[in-house]
């Protein structure tokens, strides 16, 4: 599972549109997180505000390399370690990604169906890598487990 070159280009263009107001985007994202049920410790608004440029750079780096999973996975593992210090749960990962998508949909610039699909794909890849790393999760079903289940139904 990876991004197409078209999706990557859409996402990188979108990130460039967000860049001038990324500080405000992170504030909107924090507000979105505060309305959701998370088990993790959510950093204070001030902490996120101070790190908005770092968050922008991290987002840009991840999206820039999502089409090369071998290159981006170690960096996503690094980000996952930071999330683990906040006691992130398996369910929190999806909630963080959903909040990101919702914030992006409601933020300043219009989001087309293709761009929305690209963000969904990117956050799905990110979430799967983080869950795999932190929780030994896999969305791959082995053939030996699938066949007997399929035959018994």
C-alpha positions in Angstrom: 0.0 0.0 0.0 1.5 3.3 -1.0 0.6 6.6 -2.6 0.4 7.1 -6.3 2.6 9.9 -7.7 -0.5 11.9 -8.4 -1.7 11.6 -4.8 1.7 12.6 -3.5 1.7 15.6 -5.8 -1.7 16.6 -4.5 -0.7 16.3 -0.9 2.5 18.2 -1.4 0.7 21.0 -3.1 -1.9 21.1 -0.3 0.9 21.2 2.4 2.3 24.2 0.6 -1.1 25.9 0.7 -1.2 25.2 4.5 2.3 26.4 5.2 1.6 30.1 5.6 -1.1 29.4 8.2 0.2 26.1 9.6 0.3 27.7 13.1 -3.4 28.3 12.9 -4.0 24.8 11.4 -2.3 23.2 14.4 -4.5 25.3 16.7 -7.6 24.1 14.8 -6.3 20.5 15.0 -5.8 20.8 18.8 -9.3 22.2 19.2 -10.6 19.2 17.2 -8.6 16.8 19.4 -10.1 18.4 22.5 -13.6 17.4 21.4 -12.7 13.7 21.0 -12.3 10.9 23.4 -8.6 10.1 23.7 -6.9 8.0 26.3 -3.5 9.5 25.6 -2.2 12.7 27.1 -2.8 15.5 24.7 -0.2 18.2 24.8 -1.3 21.6 25.8 -2.2 24.1 23.0 0.9 26.2 23.9 3.2 23.2 23.5 1.7 22.4 20.1 1.9 26.1 19.0 5.6 26.3 19.9 6.2 23.2 17.8 4.0 24.0 14.8 7.0 24.5 12.4 8.5 21.2 13.6 5.1 19.5 13.0 4.9 21.1 9.6 8.4 19.7 8.7 7.4 16.3 10.0 4.2 16.2 8.0 6.1 17.4 4.9 8.8 14.8 5.3 6.3 11.9 5.8 4.2 12.9 2.8 7.3 13.5 0.7 8.4 9.9 1.2 5.2 7.9 1.6 5.8 6.5 -1.9 9.0 5.0 -0.5 8.0 3.1 2.6 11.5 1.8 3.3 12.8 5.3 3.5 9.9 6.8 5.6 9.2 4.0 8.0 12.2 4.7 10.3 11.0 8.3 10.6 7.4 7.2 11.3 8.8 4.9 14.0 10.5 7.9 15.5 7.3 9.8 15.6 5.5 6.7 17.0 8.0 6.7 19.9 7.1 10.3 20.6 3.4 9.3 20.7 4.2 6.4 23.0 5.6 8.9 25.6 2.1 10.4 25.6 0.6 6.9 26.3 -1.2 6.7 23.0 -3.6 3.8 22.6 -4.3 1.7 19.5 -7.7 3.5 19.1 -6.1 6.9 19.6 -4.1 6.5 16.4 -7.3 6.3 14.3 -8.7 9.2 16.3 -5.6 11.4 15.7 -5.8 10.6 12.0 -9.6 11.3 11.8 -9.1 14.6 13.6 -6.4 15.5 11.1 -8.7 14.7 8.2 -11.7 16.6 9.7 -9.5 19.6 10.5 -8.2 19.6 6.9 -11.7 19.4 5.5 -12.9 22.3 7.5 -9.8 24.5 7.1 -9.6 27.5 4.8 -8.9 26.0 1.3 -11.4 23.7 -0.4 -10.6 20.0 -0.4 -11.5 18.1 -3.6 -12.7 14.5 -3.5 -9.3 13.5 -5.0 -7.4 15.4 -2.3 -9.6 14.0 0.4 -9.0 10.5 -0.9 -5.2 11.1 -1.0 -5.3 12.3 2.7 -7.3 9.3 3.7 -4.7 7.0 2.0 -1.8 8.8 3.6 -3.3 8.7 7.1 -4.2 5.0 6.6 -0.6 4.3 5.7 0.7 6.3 8.6 -1.7 4.7 11.1 -0.8 1.2 9.9 2.9 1.8 10.3 2.4 3.3 13.8 0.1 0.5 14.9 2.4 -2.1 13.6 5.4 -0.6 15.4 3.7 0.2 18.7 1.2 -2.6 19.0 2.5 -5.4 16.7 -0.7 -4.9 14.6 -1.0 -6.2 11.1 -3.8 -5.8 8.6 -2.5 -8.7 6.6 -4.3 -12.0 6.9 -2.2 -15.0 6.4 -3.3 -17.5 3.8 -3.2 -20.3 6.4 -5.6 -18.5 8.6 -7.8 -17.3 5.8 -8.4 -20.6 4.0 -9.8 -22.6 6.9 -12.0 -19.7 7.9 -13.3 -19.4 4.3 -13.9 -23.1 4.0 -15.9 -23.3 7.2 -18.3 -20.5 6.2 
